Amino acid sequence: MADILWSAAEAAKATDGTPFGDWECRGISIDSRNIEKGDLFIAIKGPSFDGHKFVRTALKAGASAAIVSQIPQDCREDENLLLVKDTTKALEDLGHASRARTKAKIVAVTGSVGKTGVKEALASTLSNQGKTHATIGNLNNHFGLPLTLARMPRDCEFAVLELGMNHAGELTELSNMAKPHVAVITTIAPAHLEHFNSVGDIADAKCEIFAGLEVAGTAILNADNEFYARMKNSAVTQGVKNITTFGQENGDFTALSSTPNENGRGTEIEADLKGQKLAYRIAHNGSHWITNSLAILACIDAIGGDLEQAGRDLGELGQLKGRGAEHCVDLSTGSIRVIDESYNANDASMRAALEVLSHQKGRKIAVLGDMLELGPDEVMTHRHLQDAVDEIDLVFTCGPLMKNLHDALPAPKRGAHASNAEELAPLVVQTVQAGDVISIKSSRGSRTDLVLDALLALQPNGT
């Protein structure tokens, strides 16, 4: 059974609330549909929903208590409740209180590309060196971060927190809440450009992650990125004393050599880690994962972890759903391989996925959906992917933006185009054949995971 996270008295003190009943919780949820026994349900009130309508549902589902700003009509005052002025602020208060009481080393991760993959891989690697808590999925915003902090076990030794943003100013607030000991920016690339005037402005916004960095904390930067000098200057201006760099060409943590495994699964790397030579294997393909691994090792070194242990564990990383996970699907005539990159996309990550596909053996098929939030150049960004599919045999596309790529492709490369992923899925299914390698990539809003589901359904008896 999970350890106790909060008692009624502790939660009341943290939120300046009035408790009803004497209760303890072992988890926290803001969604009544996902309640587990022993959870504390927080009735968030938003512009289009009100969690107070679901308090009774949450309690019946096993919640130990609920935080409310008013007693719901279908609840009694003697039930396990915590009455506060504002439930959203109460969630933030719990996050702040959890951060204040923990002795864990905190790593905050952001970046235009790779932040979720680095977060997942870093958390997995650190879990072999101590009890580790991490952001679940992409709970990286003004709701997700305090929820992640509030869920942090009292006795964890490490926490890996993903911080995301769409606008300038957002990361400052999140960083001040997280108060990380280590803050890493994976890379800077065009993303969320509809809210920024330039990629340089994105770099400035990402550097807000240093706002809450602990006094003796470490900033970790990608020395290969074109905005490295700008990021370093921002870190120094914000008072950061310790800066560590990584990159395949430059940095304190850099790759000396890299060789794809003979079976095409993963890469063998020899690296220079601040003068220490380390040979290790990563279980993922693609040049971007070499860079990611160096960032991970830099983080582990910065919090005093064991680099040799981390190097061994990187080779054992499991597949990351939506970020390069591979599936082998048996057909009556053989099998196909499906690379799931459907979690999210911008120009840099799309090109990285296509590069990985280009090195595969067999007929190479790309299934691409719209990349969203790219700003005024979104049409040309999609069309210019034409040069990234030179080594791809067939390209299937969906969405109004990817129609620009479809129209720019030579006829032999055109698989098919559809207005959405649901319509594209059967067109892909009827085309694939034994020996094919299919890579699926888009922004989450384009829902190309539906194409993945359709391909996995080809497996006899399902997978």
N, C-alpha and C positions, 0 to 999 in steps of 0.2 A: 504494500500500500504506500502511496506517495506520502511524503512528509507533510506536516502542517505548514501552510504558507502564512496564513493570517488567522488570528483569533479575533473575536468580535471587539475586544478592547483595543487591540493593536490597530485594526482597521479604523475604528472610531477615532483614535488619537491621530492617525495619519491624515484623515479626511475632515477632522473637526465635525464629526457626525454624531448622531444619537442612535445607539444600538438598541434593538429590541431582541431579546433572547440572548442566550449564551451559546455561541456557536464557533466552529472552526472550519476553515476551508482548506482544501488541498489542490485547488485549481481555480482559475478565473476564466469567465466567458462573457462576451458581450452579444452572443448569438444564442437564443433559446433553443435553436434547432441542433446545437452541438453540445448540449449540456452533458457532462459526465457526473456521476455520483460524487458529491463532496465539493462541487464547484461553487464559487461565489459568482452569482449573476449580477452584472451591472447593467441597469436599465438606461442605456444611452438614449437621449432624445435628440433627434435630428430634424431637418426641414421636411423630410418626407416619411419619417417613421418615428415611433415612440415605443421604446423598449418596455415601458410600464404596462403596455397591453399584454405583455408576454411573461410577466412576473409569475403569475399563477402557473402557467405552463412550465416555466423553468423549475419552480419548486416541486411540482408534481413529477418532473423528470429526474429529480434527485439532487437539485441544487441545495446546498446546506443553508444558504441565505441569499438575499438580494439587496443591492444598494439602490435606493430610490430617492427621488426628490419630492415625492408625494406618496401617500399610502394608496395603492390601487383599490378601487371599490370592491374587488373580489378577494381582497386579502384582509386578514384580521391584524390588529395592532400587536397581538401577542405572538405573531409569527416571527421567524428569524429574518429581520430586516435591519438595514442601516440607513437611517434617514439623513440626507445631506442636502445642501442648497443646490448643488449642480452635479449631476452624475458624471458628466464629461470631465469636470475639474477633479472629481473624486478619483477617477481613473488615473489622471495625471499625478494626483497626490500620492496614490499608492506606488506609482512608478518612481517618484522622487524618494519616497520613504524606503523602498526596496534598494535603490541605488545607494542610499546613505548607510544602510545597515550591512551591505555585503562587503566581504573582504576579497571578492573575486577580482582577477585581472580582467579588465574590459578592453576588447578590441572592437573598434567601430570601422565599418567598411562602407565605402561609397565608390562611385565611378560611373561613367557613361555606359560601359560594357564590362561584364564579368563580375559585378559585385555580388550577385546571388550565388554564382558558382564558386567564387572564392570563399564567401561566407560558409557555404555548405561544406566545402572541402576542408577549410580551416577548422570548423567545428568538429568534423569527423576525426581529423588528425589529432586535435587537442584532446579529444575524449579518451584517447589512449594514454594521456599524461595527467589526467585529473578530471574530476566531475565538471562537465561542461554544459552550459546553457546557451541556446542560440535562438535567433529569430526564426519563427516557423514561416515557411513560404516567403511571401513578400510583405509581411506585416512591418513595413519600414517607415510609416508615416506618422502623423500626429495622433492617430489612434493606435497604430500597431506598435510603436516604440514603447509608450507607457504600459501597454498590455504585456509586452514581452518582459519589461522590467518587473512589473508587478507579479509575474509568474515565476520569477527567478528564485530557485531554491536557496534557502538560507546558507547552505553549506557548499555551494558550488565554488570551484576554484578558478574557472575561466568562464567568460561570457563573450559571445561573438554576436554583435549587433549590426544589422544592416540598416543603413540610413539612406532613404530615397528622397528625391525632391523633384518638383516640376517648375518651381518658381524661386527666384532669388529670395533669400531671407529664411527659407524653411529649414535649412540645415543648421543654422545658428541656434534656433530653438531646440532642435533635436540633440545637437551636440552638447548643449548646456544641460540637458536632462541626462544624457548618457554618461557624461564626464569620463571619456575613455582614457585609458593609459596609453593606448596605441590607436592611431587613426591612419587608415590607408586609403589612398585613392588609386583604384586599379588602372584607370586610364581616362583620358578625355577624348570624346568623339561627338559628332553631331547627334544629338538626341534632345527631345523636348524643345526643338528650335522655335516652335510657334510662340514660346514664352520668352525667348532671348533674341537679342540682335545679332549675336555672333557666337561662335564656338568658344572664343576667348571669354565671353561673359559666362558661359557654362563652367569654364575652368574656375572663374572667380567664385561662382556659387558653390561649386564642390569644395573649395577651400574653406568654406564656412565650417566644415567638419572640425577644424582646428580650434574653433571658438571655445569649446568646453574641455579641450585637452588638459589633462592634469599637468601641474607645473613641471614635473620631471618626465612628462610623457614624450612619446616618439611619434613623429610624422613619417610615414613611409610613402615614397613617391616613385612614379614610373619615370626613370631617367631617359627612356627612349622616346617618350611622348614629346611632341613639339611644344607643349606648354609647360614643360618641366621647369624652366627658369622662372616662369610666371608663378607657378605653384610654390616653388621654393621661396621666392620673394614674399609671397603672401603668408606663408608659414612663419618666416622670420619676422615679418611685420606684426604678426599676432603673438609674438613672444615665444615661439617654439625654439627650444635650444637644441633638441636632438632630432636630426633628420637622417633617415636611412633610405637608400635608393636601391632600385632593382631594375632589371631590363635584360634583354637578350644581347644587346650590344654594349650597354653602359650600366654602371651601377655598382654598389657594394655587393649586391647579390646578382650575379650574372652567369649566363650559360657559356661554358667553354665549347661544348659540343652537344649535339642532339641527333639521335638516330631512331627512326621508326622501328618498332618491333617487326620481326619477320612475319608474324601472323597478322600484321596490320592493326593490332589492338594495343595502343599505347606507345610510349616513347621512352627510350633510354637517354638519360641526361647526365652529363658531367658538368658540375657547376663550381664556381668560385664564390664562397660565402664569406665575404670579408677576410679573404686570405686562407680560409679553410676549404680544402677540396672535398667535394662530396659527389659520389656517383649514386644516382637513384633512378627509379622508374616511376612514370606516371601512367595511370590506367586509361588516360584519355588521349584522343588524337587532336592534332591541330597545333599550329604555332602559338595560338593564343593561350593554350593550356601550359605551354612551357613558361610563358610570362606569368600566368596565374600561379604556377607552382613556386616561382621565385618570390612572388609577393607573399605567399603563404609562409614560406620559410623565413622571410624577413620578419613577419609578424611573430612567429614562434620564437625567434631569437630575441626580439625586443621585449618579450614578456618572460624571458629566462627559461624557455623550454629546451628540450633535447632535440637538436637538429638531426642527429643520426637516427633517432627513433622516428622522427617526422619523415625523414627520407624513406625509411622502410614502409611506413604507413601510407605514404602517397601512392605507392604501387598497389595497395589493396583497396583503394577507394571504390565504392560501389558506383553504379550508374546513377546519374543525376537526371531525374525526370524532366523532360523538356529542354535539357541542356547537353545534348549529345548522347543520351541513353540509346543503346542499340538493341534492336529486337530482331531475332531470327524467326521468320514465319515460314512454316512448312507448307508447300503446295503439293499437289498430286504429282507434279513433274520435277520437283526439286524444292528449292527454298529461295527466299528473298531476304535481304537485310534492310531494315528500316532504321534510319538515324533520326531520333526525335529531337529537333531543335525548336519546337513550337512554342517555347515559353515566352519569348519576346524577341524583338529585332530592331536594329537600326542599321545604318549602312555598314559600319565596321563589323558588327557581329554577323550580318548577312554574308559579307564577303569572306569572313573567317569560316563560316559553315560551308560555303561553296568551295573554298580551298580544300577543306577536309574531304569533301565529296570527290573532288577532282583527282585525289590520290587513291581512290578505291579501285578494286579490281571488279570487272563486270560492267554491264550497261548502267550508266550513271543517270539517275532521274532526280531532278529537283522539283519539289512542290513548294511554291512560294506564294505567300499571301501579303497583303498590304503592310508596309511599315508605317506606323502612325506617329503623329506628333513631330513631324520633321520640318514643319514650317514652310515658308514660301517656295523653297527649292524642291519640294517633295516630288513633283512630276519628273524633273530632270534626275533626281537621285535614283528613282526607280528605273528610268530609261537607261541610265548609265551603267546599270548592272549588267548590261549586255557584254561588257568586256570581262566580267567575272564568270561567265558561263561558257567560255571558249572550250573548256575540256568536258563540259556536260553534254550528254547525248540528247536528253529530252527535258524540256522545261514546262511544267504545268503551273498556271497562275490563276489567282482569283482576286477579285476586288477591283475597284475603279482605278486605283493607282498602279497596280501591277499590270493593268491592261496596257500601260505605256511600254513596259518591258516586252510583253507579248507581241505588240505591234512592231517592235524594233528587231525582233529575232528573225533570223533566216528561217524559211519554211521548214526545213528538215528538223530544226530544234523545237518547233512548236508542238508541245504535247496537246494541250487544250487550254482554253480560258473559260472561266465561269464567273458569275457575278459574286458568288460567295463560296465558302468552303463546303457547305452542305451539298451544293450542286456539283462541285468539282470532284468530290470523293468518289462517286461511281465511275467517273471518267478515268480516274487514276487506277481504280481497282480493275477495270476491264482491260487495261493496257499492260499492267505489270506481268512479268514472266520470270520463270526460274533463272537465277543468276543476277537479277537486278539488285542494285543498291539505290535506295530511295532516301533522300534527305528532305525533311519537312521543316520549313522555317517561315515565321511571320511574327508580327506583333500579336499579343494575346487576343486583342479585340477582333482579329481576323479569323480566329477559331479554327486554324488548320489542324488542331488536335482532333477534329472530326474526321479528317483524312487519315490520321494515325489510327483512330478507332476502327475505321472501315478496313484498313489493311490488316490490323491485328485480328479482325474477325474472320479473315481468310484461314487462320490457323484451325485445323480440325479440332473440334471440341472446345474451341476458344482458348485464349491465353490471358 
